[in-house]
């Protein structure tokens, strides 16, 4: 039996959004936090940090295959 959750017919096919608690500001500059606890940034806006996190997650997913 697999440990991964099953997708129901009504579930969205899109990936769930990333965790917003990984985005934070330090002294007015925006960063995202990796699972390893590393701050990545700085970014001028929260939106830029979110986009940076999305790119980072896409890159990590590619390299883990």
C-alpha positions, 0 to 999 in steps of 0.5 A, a space after each residue: 500500500 502506498 503512503 502517498 495520498 490518493 487524488 479524488 475525482 473532484 480534486 484540483 489537478 494543479 499543484 497546491 500553492 506553496 506555504 506562505 509562512 516561508 515568505 517573510 520580511 527582514 528590515 523591509 526586504 523580502 526573503 523566502 525560507 528553505 526547508 533547511 532553514 536558509 533565507 534566500 533573498 533579498 527581494 524588493 517586494 513580497 510578490 518578487 519573493 513568492 516568484 523567487 520561491 516558485 522558481 526555486 521549488 521548480 528547480 529543486 523538483 527538476 534536480 530531484 528526479 
